[in-house]
Amino acid sequence: MTELDKYRKEIDEIDQELTTLFEKRLETVLKVGEYKKTHDLPILDSSREEAVIQKNTERLNNKAYEQELSDFYKALMTITKETQQKLMTEE
Ligand SMILES: O=C(O)C(=O)C[C@]1(C(=O)O)C=C[C@@H](O)C=C1
């Protein structure tokens, strides 16, 4: 096995955990979406998004990744808002 193969195997294992966590987060986001739909609340909550990003960048061991993690959460929350939007337009 080359070094590249080893790194890719490691990435595959990390991705397996990420996928499990992504699915879990998305399922919870859908529950939030149902709540918002029932209570007629907007999907976007900018202050909550800022808090999510701040809390998680503070959790970083290596602060050099702050921008990357912030971009990651922004992309993630773009997806979660789209998923909630689909729920809102359902019957
Ligand atoms: O906390 C909420 O209100 C959510 O809908 C979840 C979430 C997220 O993915 O974390 C998604 C959209 C909002 O703008 C803020 C946060």
The ligand as an SDF file (V2000), in Angstrom:
LIG
                    3D

 16 16  0  0  0  0  0  0  0  0999 V2000
  -31.4210   26.4790   14.5590 O   0  0  0  0  0  0  0  0  0  0  0  0
  -32.2100   26.6660   13.6170 C   0  0  0  0  0  0  0  0  0  0  0  0
  -33.1010   27.5260   13.6650 O   0  0  0  0  0  0  0  0  0  0  0  0
  -32.0940   25.8640   12.3870 C   0  0  0  0  0  0  0  0  0  0  0  0
  -32.9710   25.9090   11.5380 O   0  0  0  0  0  0  0  0  0  0  0  0
  -30.8640   25.0570   12.1470 C   0  0  0  0  0  0  0  0  0  0  0  0
  -29.8140   25.8330   11.3400 C   0  0  0  0  0  0  0  0  0  0  0  0
  -28.5610   24.8920   11.2830 C   0  0  0  0  0  0  0  0  0  0  0  0
  -28.4020   24.1760   10.3030 O   0  0  0  0  0  0  0  0  0  0  0  0
  -27.8350   24.8540   12.2940 O   0  0  0  0  0  0  0  0  0  0  0  0
  -30.3320   26.1070    9.9770 C   0  0  0  0  0  0  0  0  0  0  0  0
  -30.8620   27.3070    9.6010 C   0  0  0  0  0  0  0  0  0  0  0  0
  -30.8600   28.4920   10.4690 C   0  0  0  0  0  0  0  0  0  0  0  0
  -30.5990   29.6740    9.7730 O   0  0  0  0  0  0  0  0  0  0  0  0
  -30.0080   28.3180   11.6540 C   0  0  0  0  0  0  0  0  0  0  0  0
  -29.4740   27.1060   12.0160 C   0  0  0  0  0  0  0  0  0  0  0  0
  1  2  2  0
  2  3  1  0
  2  4  1  0
  4  5  2  0
  4  6  1  0
  6  7  1  0
  7  8  1  0
  7 11  1  0
  7 16  1  0
  8  9  2  0
  8 10  1  0
 11 12  2  0
 12 13  1  0
 13 14  1  0
 13 15  1  0
 15 16  2  0
M  END
$$$$
